[in-house]
């Protein structure tokens, strides 16, 4: 499933999917679900999880400055606090909407 259109509407990311459904994901939900290694950690070959210490997120952390489409599979948001390393696959975005 691929998005036909992605736009920020207020404090949500609105996605119109190719089969005609729509998703509205709150920006705070999106940021808190950032899948990058710095936010969620990464595992080594033995399955050990390595993660940065938890950091308090400021109000700027939930302000979306822009996003870029990466290839044909993901978006990369840029947040007002400078964070920009998360790649959100289209499947992951769909799962975030379903999980609400």
Biopython code that builds the backbone (N, CA, C, O; Angstrom):
import numpy as np
from Bio.PDB.StructureBuilder import StructureBuilder

atoms = [
    (1, "UNK", "N", (0.840, -1.166, 0.000)),
    (1, "UNK", "CA", (0.000, 0.000, 0.000)),
    (1, "UNK", "C", (0.892, 1.238, 0.000)),
    (1, "UNK", "O", (1.878, 1.322, 0.732)),
    (2, "UNK", "N", (0.521, 2.173, -0.827)),
    (2, "UNK", "CA", (1.316, 3.404, -0.968)),
    (2, "UNK", "C", (0.427, 4.620, -0.746)),
    (2, "UNK", "O", (-0.768, 4.586, -1.040)),
    (3, "UNK", "N", (1.006, 5.681, -0.233)),
    (3, "UNK", "CA", (0.218, 6.909, -0.083)),
    (3, "UNK", "C", (0.081, 7.634, -1.419)),
    (3, "UNK", "O", (1.018, 7.677, -2.217)),
    (4, "UNK", "N", (-1.087, 8.195, -1.645)),
    (4, "UNK", "CA", (-1.290, 9.058, -2.805)),
    (4, "UNK", "C", (-0.953, 10.499, -2.454)),
    (4, "UNK", "O", (-0.525, 11.278, -3.306)),
    (5, "UNK", "N", (-1.155, 10.845, -1.172)),
    (5, "UNK", "CA", (-0.901, 12.212, -0.733)),
    (5, "UNK", "C", (-0.575, 12.184, 0.759)),
    (5, "UNK", "O", (-1.183, 11.433, 1.522)),
    (6, "UNK", "N", (0.381, 13.002, 1.163)),
    (6, "UNK", "CA", (0.740, 13.157, 2.574)),
    (6, "UNK", "C", (0.846, 14.652, 2.844)),
    (6, "UNK", "O", (1.555, 15.376, 2.145)),
    (7, "UNK", "N", (0.123, 15.102, 3.877)),
    (7, "UNK", "CA", (0.150, 16.517, 4.235)),
    (7, "UNK", "C", (0.051, 16.673, 5.737)),
    (7, "UNK", "O", (-0.537, 15.841, 6.428)),
    (8, "UNK", "N", (0.638, 17.756, 6.231)),
    (8, "UNK", "CA", (0.425, 18.113, 7.623)),
    (8, "UNK", "C", (-0.834, 18.957, 7.686)),
    (8, "UNK", "O", (-0.969, 19.941, 6.959)),
    (9, "UNK", "N", (-1.754, 18.569, 8.556)),
    (9, "UNK", "CA", (-2.964, 19.349, 8.791)),
    (9, "UNK", "C", (-3.024, 19.613, 10.288)),
    (9, "UNK", "O", (-3.342, 18.721, 11.075)),
    (10, "UNK", "N", (-2.718, 20.835, 10.669)),
    (10, "UNK", "CA", (-2.675, 21.178, 12.088)),
    (10, "UNK", "C", (-1.617, 20.373, 12.802)),
    (10, "UNK", "O", (-0.441, 20.435, 12.444)),
    (11, "UNK", "N", (-2.019, 19.620, 13.806)),
    (11, "UNK", "CA", (-1.078, 18.825, 14.594)),
    (11, "UNK", "C", (-1.135, 17.348, 14.218)),
    (11, "UNK", "O", (-0.808, 16.481, 15.028)),
    (12, "UNK", "N", (-1.552, 17.069, 12.987)),
    (12, "UNK", "CA", (-1.617, 15.691, 12.511)),
    (12, "UNK", "C", (-0.949, 15.554, 11.141)),
    (12, "UNK", "O", (-0.855, 16.514, 10.375)),
    (13, "UNK", "N", (-0.493, 14.349, 10.860)),
    (13, "UNK", "CA", (-0.025, 13.998, 9.526)),
    (13, "UNK", "C", (-1.176, 13.249, 8.865)),
    (13, "UNK", "O", (-1.604, 12.200, 9.347)),
    (14, "UNK", "N", (-1.669, 13.793, 7.765)),
    (14, "UNK", "CA", (-2.788, 13.188, 7.041)),
    (14, "UNK", "C", (-2.241, 12.430, 5.839)),
    (14, "UNK", "O", (-1.439, 12.956, 5.068)),
    (15, "UNK", "N", (-2.686, 11.191, 5.695)),
    (15, "UNK", "CA", (-2.213, 10.342, 4.601)),
    (15, "UNK", "C", (-3.421, 9.776, 3.869)),
    (15, "UNK", "O", (-4.296, 9.161, 4.479)),
    (16, "UNK", "N", (-3.461, 9.986, 2.564)),
    (16, "UNK", "CA", (-4.482, 9.359, 1.729)),
    (16, "UNK", "C", (-3.809, 8.173, 1.046)),
    (16, "UNK", "O", (-2.842, 8.340, 0.301)),
    (17, "UNK", "N", (-4.330, 6.974, 1.307)),
    (17, "UNK", "CA", (-3.739, 5.747, 0.794)),
    (17, "UNK", "C", (-4.304, 5.387, -0.568)),
    (17, "UNK", "O", (-5.399, 5.815, -0.934)),
    (18, "UNK", "N", (-3.547, 4.598, -1.313)),
    (18, "UNK", "CA", (-3.897, 4.244, -2.691)),
    (18, "UNK", "C", (-5.228, 3.518, -2.808)),
    (18, "UNK", "O", (-5.879, 3.609, -3.849)),
    (19, "UNK", "N", (-5.656, 2.794, -1.764)),
    (19, "UNK", "CA", (-6.921, 2.075, -1.871)),
    (19, "UNK", "C", (-8.106, 2.929, -1.421)),
    (19, "UNK", "O", (-9.240, 2.453, -1.374)),
    (20, "UNK", "N", (-7.831, 4.211, -1.087)),
    (20, "UNK", "CA", (-8.907, 5.143, -0.792)),
    (20, "UNK", "C", (-9.121, 5.473, 0.669)),
    (20, "UNK", "O", (-9.904, 6.374, 0.970)),
    (21, "UNK", "N", (-8.461, 4.786, 1.596)),
    (21, "UNK", "CA", (-8.618, 5.112, 3.011)),
    (21, "UNK", "C", (-7.702, 6.271, 3.384)),
    (21, "UNK", "O", (-6.803, 6.646, 2.631)),
    (22, "UNK", "N", (-7.952, 6.825, 4.562)),
    (22, "UNK", "CA", (-7.141, 7.932, 5.054)),
    (22, "UNK", "C", (-6.678, 7.648, 6.473)),
    (22, "UNK", "O", (-7.373, 6.984, 7.243)),
    (23, "UNK", "N", (-5.505, 8.153, 6.810)),
    (23, "UNK", "CA", (-4.957, 8.047, 8.154)),
    (23, "UNK", "C", (-4.669, 9.450, 8.660)),
    (23, "UNK", "O", (-4.252, 10.324, 7.900)),
    (24, "UNK", "N", (-4.895, 9.655, 9.948)),
    (24, "UNK", "CA", (-4.572, 10.915, 10.605)),
    (24, "UNK", "C", (-3.772, 10.575, 11.852)),
    (24, "UNK", "O", (-4.323, 10.088, 12.839)),
    (25, "UNK", "N", (-2.472, 10.833, 11.805)),
    (25, "UNK", "CA", (-1.570, 10.457, 12.893)),
    (25, "UNK", "C", (-1.126, 11.726, 13.622)),
    (25, "UNK", "O", (-0.503, 12.595, 13.012)),
    (26, "UNK", "N", (-1.435, 11.847, 14.912)),
    (26, "UNK", "CA", (-0.970, 13.011, 15.670)),
    (26, "UNK", "C", (0.564, 13.120, 15.606)),
    (26, "UNK", "O", (1.270, 12.115, 15.692)),
    (27, "UNK", "N", (1.060, 14.347, 15.456)),
    (27, "UNK", "CA", (2.508, 14.541, 15.360)),
    (27, "UNK", "C", (3.228, 14.056, 16.612)),
    (27, "UNK", "O", (4.345, 13.546, 16.521)),
    (28, "UNK", "N", (2.610, 14.207, 17.771)),
    (28, "UNK", "CA", (3.247, 13.711, 18.995)),
    (28, "UNK", "C", (3.388, 12.196, 18.938)),
    (28, "UNK", "O", (4.425, 11.661, 19.331)),
    (29, "UNK", "N", (2.376, 11.503, 18.462)),
    (29, "UNK", "CA", (2.445, 10.046, 18.304)),
    (29, "UNK", "C", (3.564, 9.674, 17.349)),
    (29, "UNK", "O", (4.336, 8.751, 17.608)),
    (30, "UNK", "N", (3.645, 10.404, 16.238)),
    (30, "UNK", "CA", (4.675, 10.142, 15.227)),
    (30, "UNK", "C", (6.069, 10.293, 15.831)),
    (30, "UNK", "O", (6.922, 9.423, 15.655)),
    (31, "UNK", "N", (6.297, 11.389, 16.537)),
    (31, "UNK", "CA", (7.625, 11.625, 17.107)),
    (31, "UNK", "C", (7.978, 10.596, 18.180)),
    (31, "UNK", "O", (9.106, 10.105, 18.223)),
    (32, "UNK", "N", (7.033, 10.274, 19.032)),
    (32, "UNK", "CA", (7.300, 9.305, 20.098)),
    (32, "UNK", "C", (7.536, 7.895, 19.553)),
    (32, "UNK", "O", (8.108, 7.047, 20.237)),
    (33, "UNK", "N", (7.093, 7.653, 18.324)),
    (33, "UNK", "CA", (7.272, 6.345, 17.694)),
    (33, "UNK", "C", (8.476, 6.318, 16.752)),
    (33, "UNK", "O", (8.621, 5.388, 15.959)),
    (34, "UNK", "N", (9.338, 7.331, 16.835)),
    (34, "UNK", "CA", (10.479, 7.404, 15.927)),
    (34, "UNK", "C", (11.281, 6.096, 15.972)),
    (34, "UNK", "O", (11.715, 5.664, 17.039)),
    (35, "UNK", "N", (11.472, 5.472, 14.802)),
    (35, "UNK", "CA", (12.142, 4.172, 14.761)),
    (35, "UNK", "C", (13.664, 4.232, 14.640)),
    (35, "UNK", "O", (14.302, 3.191, 14.479)),
    (36, "UNK", "N", (14.257, 5.412, 14.713)),
    (36, "UNK", "CA", (15.710, 5.492, 14.517)),
    (36, "UNK", "C", (16.461, 4.811, 15.662)),
    (36, "UNK", "O", (15.909, 4.599, 16.742)),
    (37, "UNK", "N", (17.696, 4.481, 15.415)),
    (37, "UNK", "CA", (18.522, 3.792, 16.411)),
    (37, "UNK", "C", (18.716, 4.636, 17.662)),
    (37, "UNK", "O", (18.798, 4.093, 18.764)),
    (38, "UNK", "N", (18.791, 5.948, 17.511)),
    (38, "UNK", "CA", (18.958, 6.814, 18.673)),
    (38, "UNK", "C", (17.744, 6.813, 19.591)),
    (38, "UNK", "O", (17.882, 6.931, 20.809)),
    (39, "UNK", "N", (16.562, 6.682, 19.015)),
    (39, "UNK", "CA", (15.327, 6.701, 19.811)),
    (39, "UNK", "C", (14.917, 5.314, 20.297)),
    (39, "UNK", "O", (14.585, 5.141, 21.470)),
    (40, "UNK", "N", (14.937, 4.342, 19.420)),
    (40, "UNK", "CA", (14.470, 2.998, 19.764)),
    (40, "UNK", "C", (15.598, 2.033, 20.088)),
    (40, "UNK", "O", (15.354, 0.954, 20.626)),
    (41, "UNK", "N", (16.829, 2.408, 19.767)),
    (41, "UNK", "CA", (17.959, 1.537, 20.014)),
    (41, "UNK", "C", (18.221, 0.613, 18.835)),
    (41, "UNK", "O", (17.490, 0.608, 17.844)),
    (42, "UNK", "N", (19.282, -0.166, 18.971)),
    (42, "UNK", "CA", (19.613, -1.152, 17.944)),
    (42, "UNK", "C", (20.202, -2.375, 18.620)),
    (42, "UNK", "O", (20.800, -2.278, 19.691)),
    (43, "UNK", "N", (20.033, -3.509, 17.996)),
    (43, "UNK", "CA", (20.516, -4.754, 18.579)),
    (43, "UNK", "C", (21.765, -5.244, 17.854)),
    (43, "UNK", "O", (21.939, -5.034, 16.653)),
    (44, "UNK", "N", (22.631, -5.907, 18.626)),
    (44, "UNK", "CA", (23.806, -6.509, 18.021)),
    (44, "UNK", "C", (23.466, -7.932, 17.580)),
    (44, "UNK", "O", (22.322, -8.370, 17.705)),
    (45, "UNK", "N", (24.440, -8.633, 17.076)),
    (45, "UNK", "CA", (24.219, -9.979, 16.540)),
    (45, "UNK", "C", (23.754, -10.965, 17.608)),
    (45, "UNK", "O", (23.143, -11.987, 17.293)),
    (46, "UNK", "N", (24.045, -10.657, 18.876)),
    (46, "UNK", "CA", (23.635, -11.523, 19.984)),
    (46, "UNK", "C", (22.246, -11.173, 20.515)),
    (46, "UNK", "O", (21.736, -11.840, 21.415)),
    (47, "UNK", "N", (21.636, -10.127, 19.957)),
    (47, "UNK", "CA", (20.304, -9.729, 20.393)),
    (47, "UNK", "C", (20.291, -8.735, 21.537)),
    (47, "UNK", "O", (19.227, -8.430, 22.075)),
    (48, "UNK", "N", (21.469, -8.214, 21.926)),
    (48, "UNK", "CA", (21.542, -7.210, 22.985)),
    (48, "UNK", "C", (21.094, -5.859, 22.437)),
    (48, "UNK", "O", (21.529, -5.442, 21.364)),
    (49, "UNK", "N", (20.227, -5.182, 23.175)),
    (49, "UNK", "CA", (19.718, -3.879, 22.761)),
    (49, "UNK", "C", (20.599, -2.779, 23.327)),
    (49, "UNK", "O", (20.869, -2.750, 24.528)),
    (50, "UNK", "N", (21.044, -1.884, 22.474)),
    (50, "UNK", "CA", (21.826, -0.713, 22.864)),
    (50, "UNK", "C", (20.988, 0.507, 22.538)),
    (50, "UNK", "O", (20.537, 0.693, 21.408)),
    (51, "UNK", "N", (20.789, 1.343, 23.567)),
    (51, "UNK", "CA", (19.885, 2.473, 23.406)),
    (51, "UNK", "C", (20.462, 3.683, 24.110)),
    (51, "UNK", "O", (21.087, 3.557, 25.163)),
    (52, "UNK", "N", (20.251, 4.866, 23.527)),
    (52, "UNK", "CA", (20.647, 6.109, 24.177)),
    (52, "UNK", "C", (19.827, 6.295, 25.447)),
    (52, "UNK", "O", (18.723, 5.761, 25.548)),
    (53, "UNK", "N", (20.347, 7.042, 26.416)),
    (53, "UNK", "CA", (19.546, 7.361, 27.605)),
    (53, "UNK", "C", (18.288, 8.132, 27.191)),
    (53, "UNK", "O", (18.305, 8.906, 26.234)),
    (54, "UNK", "N", (17.204, 7.906, 27.926)),
    (54, "UNK", "CA", (15.958, 8.626, 27.655)),
    (54, "UNK", "C", (16.191, 10.128, 27.826)),
    (54, "UNK", "O", (16.849, 10.568, 28.769)),
    (55, "UNK", "N", (15.640, 10.895, 26.902)),
    (55, "UNK", "CA", (15.729, 12.348, 26.989)),
    (55, "UNK", "C", (14.320, 12.916, 26.983)),
    (55, "UNK", "O", (13.448, 12.451, 26.249)),
    (56, "UNK", "N", (14.115, 13.918, 27.804)),
    (56, "UNK", "CA", (12.817, 14.591, 27.823)),
    (56, "UNK", "C", (12.635, 15.328, 26.501)),
    (56, "UNK", "O", (13.553, 15.989, 26.017)),
    (57, "UNK", "N", (11.460, 15.211, 25.931)),
    (57, "UNK", "CA", (11.166, 15.910, 24.682)),
    (57, "UNK", "C", (10.514, 17.247, 24.994)),
    (57, "UNK", "O", (9.577, 17.323, 25.789)),
    (58, "UNK", "N", (11.012, 18.290, 24.369)),
    (58, "UNK", "CA", (10.454, 19.628, 24.549)),
    (58, "UNK", "C", (9.303, 19.831, 23.563)),
    (58, "UNK", "O", (9.046, 18.971, 22.721)),
    (59, "UNK", "N", (8.628, 20.941, 23.667)),
    (59, "UNK", "CA", (7.520, 21.252, 22.751)),
    (59, "UNK", "C", (7.996, 21.270, 21.299)),
    (59, "UNK", "O", (7.245, 20.898, 20.397)),
    (60, "UNK", "N", (9.242, 21.702, 21.065)),
    (60, "UNK", "CA", (9.787, 21.732, 19.704)),
    (60, "UNK", "C", (9.880, 20.335, 19.087)),
    (60, "UNK", "O", (9.861, 20.190, 17.865)),
    (61, "UNK", "N", (9.979, 19.323, 19.922)),
    (61, "UNK", "CA", (10.113, 17.955, 19.437)),
    (61, "UNK", "C", (8.880, 17.498, 18.661)),
    (61, "UNK", "O", (8.955, 16.553, 17.875)),
    (62, "UNK", "N", (7.753, 18.162, 18.877)),
    (62, "UNK", "CA", (6.500, 17.756, 18.236)),
    (62, "UNK", "C", (6.072, 18.704, 17.120)),
    (62, "UNK", "O", (4.957, 18.605, 16.607)),
    (63, "UNK", "N", (6.965, 19.623, 16.745)),
    (63, "UNK", "CA", (6.680, 20.557, 15.653)),
    (63, "UNK", "C", (7.378, 20.041, 14.395)),
    (63, "UNK", "O", (8.606, 19.979, 14.329)),
    (64, "UNK", "N", (6.582, 19.678, 13.415)),
    (64, "UNK", "CA", (7.118, 19.161, 12.153)),
    (64, "UNK", "C", (7.500, 20.323, 11.255)),
    (64, "UNK", "O", (6.652, 21.137, 10.890)),
    (65, "UNK", "N", (8.782, 20.402, 10.896)),
    (65, "UNK", "CA", (9.269, 21.462, 10.016)),
    (65, "UNK", "C", (8.997, 21.092, 8.560)),
    (65, "UNK", "O", (8.507, 21.904, 7.776)),
    (66, "UNK", "N", (9.325, 19.857, 8.224)),
    (66, "UNK", "CA", (9.087, 19.335, 6.880)),
    (66, "UNK", "C", (9.300, 17.833, 6.903)),
    (66, "UNK", "O", (9.751, 17.276, 7.904)),
    (67, "UNK", "N", (8.975, 17.183, 5.797)),
    (67, "UNK", "CA", (9.310, 15.770, 5.646)),
    (67, "UNK", "C", (9.673, 15.530, 4.196)),
    (67, "UNK", "O", (9.232, 16.247, 3.298)),
    (68, "UNK", "N", (10.482, 14.509, 3.986)),
    (68, "UNK", "CA", (10.895, 14.133, 2.634)),
    (68, "UNK", "C", (10.473, 12.697, 2.379)),
    (68, "UNK", "O", (10.514, 11.858, 3.279)),
    (69, "UNK", "N", (10.071, 12.423, 1.157)),
    (69, "UNK", "CA", (9.789, 11.048, 0.767)),
    (69, "UNK", "C", (11.122, 10.405, 0.408)),
    (69, "UNK", "O", (11.908, 10.977, -0.347)),
    (70, "UNK", "N", (11.377, 9.211, 0.951)),
    (70, "UNK", "CA", (12.624, 8.491, 0.722)),
    (70, "UNK", "C", (12.308, 7.288, -0.162)),
    (70, "UNK", "O", (11.568, 6.387, 0.231)),
    (71, "UNK", "N", (12.881, 7.294, -1.353)),
    (71, "UNK", "CA", (12.602, 6.209, -2.288)),
    (71, "UNK", "C", (11.112, 6.071, -2.493)),
    (71, "UNK", "O", (10.397, 7.072, -2.548)),
    (72, "UNK", "N", (10.642, 4.868, -2.605)),
    (72, "UNK", "CA", (9.218, 4.632, -2.745)),
    (72, "UNK", "C", (8.671, 3.898, -1.550)),
    (72, "UNK", "O", (7.695, 3.158, -1.668)),
    (73, "UNK", "N", (9.304, 4.096, -0.365)),
    (73, "UNK", "CA", (8.915, 3.260, 0.771)),
    (73, "UNK", "C", (8.779, 3.979, 2.109)),
    (73, "UNK", "O", (8.277, 3.377, 3.058)),
    (74, "UNK", "N", (9.202, 5.239, 2.234)),
    (74, "UNK", "CA", (9.238, 5.857, 3.560)),
    (74, "UNK", "C", (9.196, 7.376, 3.478)),
    (74, "UNK", "O", (9.344, 7.969, 2.410)),
    (75, "UNK", "N", (8.990, 7.986, 4.648)),
    (75, "UNK", "CA", (9.182, 9.429, 4.793)),
    (75, "UNK", "C", (10.217, 9.655, 5.892)),
    (75, "UNK", "O", (10.404, 8.823, 6.780)),
    (76, "UNK", "N", (10.883, 10.808, 5.803)),
    (76, "UNK", "CA", (11.863, 11.205, 6.813)),
    (76, "UNK", "C", (11.465, 12.583, 7.333)),
    (76, "UNK", "O", (11.675, 13.585, 6.649)),
    (77, "UNK", "N", (10.889, 12.643, 8.543)),
    (77, "UNK", "CA", (10.497, 13.933, 9.109)),
    (77, "UNK", "C", (11.696, 14.723, 9.632)),
    (77, "UNK", "O", (12.700, 14.154, 10.059)),
    (78, "UNK", "N", (11.565, 16.033, 9.587)),
    (78, "UNK", "CA", (12.525, 16.940, 10.211)),
    (78, "UNK", "C", (11.734, 17.723, 11.254)),
    (78, "UNK", "O", (10.758, 18.400, 10.930)),
    (79, "UNK", "N", (12.167, 17.621, 12.510)),
    (79, "UNK", "CA", (11.468, 18.236, 13.631)),
    (79, "UNK", "C", (12.145, 19.539, 14.037)),
    (79, "UNK", "O", (13.331, 19.731, 13.770)),
    (80, "UNK", "N", (11.406, 20.427, 14.676)),
    (80, "UNK", "CA", (11.917, 21.753, 15.045)),
    (80, "UNK", "C", (13.074, 21.686, 16.037)),
    (80, "UNK", "O", (13.836, 22.646, 16.152)),
    (81, "UNK", "N", (13.221, 20.576, 16.752)),
    (81, "UNK", "CA", (14.359, 20.449, 17.663)),
    (81, "UNK", "C", (15.607, 19.910, 16.968)),
    (81, "UNK", "O", (16.626, 19.668, 17.614)),
    (82, "UNK", "N", (15.523, 19.722, 15.643)),
    (82, "UNK", "CA", (16.672, 19.286, 14.853)),
    (82, "UNK", "C", (16.732, 17.796, 14.586)),
    (82, "UNK", "O", (17.554, 17.358, 13.782)),
    (83, "UNK", "N", (15.894, 17.003, 15.228)),
    (83, "UNK", "CA", (15.911, 15.550, 15.015)),
    (83, "UNK", "C", (15.421, 15.237, 13.597)),
    (83, "UNK", "O", (14.395, 15.751, 13.152)),
    (84, "UNK", "N", (16.181, 14.379, 12.894)),
    (84, "UNK", "CA", (15.797, 14.071, 11.509)),
    (84, "UNK", "C", (16.286, 12.698, 11.043)),
    (84, "UNK", "O", (16.407, 12.469, 9.840)),
    (85, "UNK", "N", (16.565, 11.795, 11.961)),
    (85, "UNK", "CA", (17.158, 10.520, 11.547)),
    (85, "UNK", "C", (16.162, 9.371, 11.430)),
    (85, "UNK", "O", (16.547, 8.262, 11.061)),
    (86, "UNK", "N", (14.902, 9.612, 11.733)),
    (86, "UNK", "CA", (13.916, 8.535, 11.649)),
    (86, "UNK", "C", (13.376, 8.345, 10.240)),
    (86, "UNK", "O", (12.964, 9.308, 9.592)),
    (87, "UNK", "N", (13.378, 7.108, 9.769)),
    (87, "UNK", "CA", (12.734, 6.754, 8.502)),
    (87, "UNK", "C", (11.474, 5.959, 8.827)),
    (87, "UNK", "O", (11.552, 4.871, 9.397)),
    (88, "UNK", "N", (10.338, 6.489, 8.472)),
    (88, "UNK", "CA", (9.047, 5.867, 8.741)),
    (88, "UNK", "C", (8.561, 5.200, 7.464)),
    (88, "UNK", "O", (8.105, 5.875, 6.540)),
    (89, "UNK", "N", (8.657, 3.873, 7.411)),
    (89, "UNK", "CA", (8.171, 3.166, 6.218)),
    (89, "UNK", "C", (6.663, 3.363, 6.112)),
    (89, "UNK", "O", (5.993, 3.640, 7.107)),
    (90, "UNK", "N", (6.141, 3.219, 4.913)),
    (90, "UNK", "CA", (4.699, 3.365, 4.726)),
    (90, "UNK", "C", (3.947, 2.317, 5.539)),
    (90, "UNK", "O", (2.888, 2.612, 6.093)),
    (91, "UNK", "N", (4.478, 1.098, 5.618)),
    (91, "UNK", "CA", (3.842, 0.055, 6.432)),
    (91, "UNK", "C", (3.818, 0.460, 7.909)),
    (91, "UNK", "O", (2.827, 0.226, 8.601)),
    (92, "UNK", "N", (4.902, 1.063, 8.388)),
    (92, "UNK", "CA", (4.971, 1.499, 9.783)),
    (92, "UNK", "C", (3.959, 2.628, 10.051)),
    (92, "UNK", "O", (3.303, 2.645, 11.093)),
    (93, "UNK", "N", (3.843, 3.561, 9.106)),
    (93, "UNK", "CA", (2.862, 4.641, 9.252)),
    (93, "UNK", "C", (1.453, 4.067, 9.340)),
    (93, "UNK", "O", (0.645, 4.512, 10.156)),
    (94, "UNK", "N", (1.166, 3.094, 8.512)),
    (94, "UNK", "CA", (-0.163, 2.463, 8.520)),
    (94, "UNK", "C", (-0.394, 1.777, 9.866)),
    (94, "UNK", "O", (-1.487, 1.854, 10.427)),
    (95, "UNK", "N", (0.623, 1.115, 10.373)),
    (95, "UNK", "CA", (0.495, 0.437, 11.670)),
    (95, "UNK", "C", (0.286, 1.439, 12.807)),
    (95, "UNK", "O", (-0.460, 1.156, 13.744)),
    (96, "UNK", "N", (0.932, 2.604, 12.738)),
    (96, "UNK", "CA", (0.736, 3.630, 13.759)),
    (96, "UNK", "C", (-0.705, 4.116, 13.765)),
    (96, "UNK", "O", (-1.265, 4.381, 14.829)),
    (97, "UNK", "N", (-1.307, 4.236, 12.594)),
    (97, "UNK", "CA", (-2.692, 4.690, 12.504)),
    (97, "UNK", "C", (-3.640, 3.627, 13.074)),
    (97, "UNK", "O", (-4.587, 3.953, 13.789)),
    (98, "UNK", "N", (-3.385, 2.386, 12.760)),
    (98, "UNK", "CA", (-4.240, 1.291, 13.229)),
    (98, "UNK", "C", (-4.130, 1.137, 14.747)),
    (98, "UNK", "O", (-5.097, 0.759, 15.409)),
    (99, "UNK", "N", (-2.943, 1.432, 15.297)),
    (99, "UNK", "CA", (-2.704, 1.245, 16.724)),
    (99, "UNK", "C", (-3.398, 2.298, 17.602)),
    (99, "UNK", "O", (-3.470, 2.118, 18.817)),
    (100, "UNK", "N", (-3.904, 3.377, 17.024)),
    (100, "UNK", "CA", (-4.522, 4.429, 17.847)),
    (100, "UNK", "C", (-5.772, 3.932, 18.526)),
    (100, "UNK", "O", (-6.419, 4.683, 19.256)),
]
sb = StructureBuilder()
sb.init_structure("model")
sb.init_model(0)
sb.init_chain("A")
sb.init_seg("    ")
for serial, (resi, resn, name, xyz) in enumerate(atoms, 1):
    if name == "N":
        sb.init_residue(resn, " ", resi, " ")
    sb.init_atom(name, np.array(xyz, "f"), 0.0, 1.0, " ", f" {name:<3s}", serial, name[0])
structure = sb.get_structure()
